[in-house]
Amino acid sequence: MSDIDHRRYWEDGFTFDTYLEAEVEENEDLWTGVYRKHETPGWALERLDEIGGRWHLIAITEDWCGDASNTVPVVARLAEDSPRVDLRVVKRDDNTDLMDRYLTNGSRSIPVVVILDEDFEPVGHWGPRPEELQELVISEKEKGERPVDEIYRDTRKWYARDRGETTLEELLEKIESAAAVEA
């Protein structure tokens, strides 16, 4: 695998506002609804301040992805609300070299949030969905007892109940781990 210039991907990426306005066609109501309704909890901002540093995030996504529409807007709000985080969004299918660096069990599962340090070096990543939910979806699919549409309906309910809390918790754990290694 060739070296990946993460800085270039970040610089060429969309701001979240531009992505939302110019690129999101499928699930537009879900993307904008989650974004409008989500408020970054104080604990997440406090934790970022405790971690310190400056972090650049690249969200690899596509507008049709239900997991992305439930998590990327949450990450976008975090980036808006904290001076410690900047976010850019790139489309998976237009950036396969980058995506292929962050496969999930050999699959191009999205979203993936790549965490870059102040020098735009990769120090971790999160995705494609919160661990608890990932385990649930994989387990249900492996059982083969329920239609996929039903599993995804339950996934949407899980996200609605969680309100982005688990996504933020896991992402901040990854950033905290990266900060500890860099210290």
Buried (B, 14 or more C-beta within 10 A) or exposed (E): EEEBEBEEBBEEBBBBEEBBEEBBEEBEEBBBBBBEEBEBBEEBBEBBEEBEBEBBBBBBBBBEBBBBBBBBBBBBBBBBBBEBBBBBBBBBEEBEEBBEBBEBEEEBBBBBBBBBBEEBEBBBBBBBBBEEBBEBBEEBEEEEEEEEEEBBEBBBEBBEEBBBBBBBBBBBEBBBBBBEEEE
